[in-house]
């Protein structure tokens, strides 16, 4: 049974930081491309950042220079370090794993950026 469990969300002031974690089980984690998506109310889910099985990263333009995705294959965990947070970063953040046609999702964690 595949499980992706996100943690680390919460309420933070503009300019603050949060680190999201996603612990995976039931998959050969090191083989999977991992990603973080987000969905704000009334908007479509969008890809925020991804990291390949060999560590290549990609970011959506709006978070470049502020967010960093990383992975620890020994811990089966992917991280999203979010700095200089803005109100427009408010969303539910979802962890995703993908290998070929197999894709899995976490349950999501709420990130709210507000003063």
Secondary structure as the mmCIF struct_conf table of DSSP 4:
data_model
#
loop_
_struct_conf.conf_type_id
_struct_conf.id
_struct_conf.beg_label_comp_id
_struct_conf.beg_label_asym_id
_struct_conf.beg_label_seq_id
_struct_conf.end_label_comp_id
_struct_conf.end_label_asym_id
_struct_conf.end_label_seq_id
STRN STRN1 UNK A 3 UNK A 7
STRN STRN2 UNK A 10 UNK A 12
TURN_TY1_P TURN_TY1_P1 UNK A 14 UNK A 15
STRN STRN3 UNK A 18 UNK A 25
BEND BEND1 UNK A 26 UNK A 27
HELX_RH_3T_P HELX_RH_3T_P1 UNK A 29 UNK A 31
BEND BEND2 UNK A 32 UNK A 32
STRN STRN4 UNK A 33 UNK A 39
TURN_TY1_P TURN_TY1_P2 UNK A 41 UNK A 42
BEND BEND3 UNK A 43 UNK A 43
STRN STRN5 UNK A 46 UNK A 51
TURN_TY1_P TURN_TY1_P3 UNK A 53 UNK A 54
STRN STRN6 UNK A 57 UNK A 59
HELX_RH_3T_P HELX_RH_3T_P2 UNK A 61 UNK A 63
TURN_TY1_P TURN_TY1_P4 UNK A 64 UNK A 66
STRN STRN7 UNK A 67 UNK A 72
TURN_TY1_P TURN_TY1_P5 UNK A 73 UNK A 76
STRN STRN8 UNK A 77 UNK A 82
BEND BEND4 UNK A 84 UNK A 84
HELX_RH_3T_P HELX_RH_3T_P3 UNK A 87 UNK A 89
STRN STRN9 UNK A 91 UNK A 99
TURN_TY1_P TURN_TY1_P6 UNK A 100 UNK A 101
STRN STRN10 UNK A 102 UNK A 105
STRN STRN11 UNK A 109 UNK A 113
#
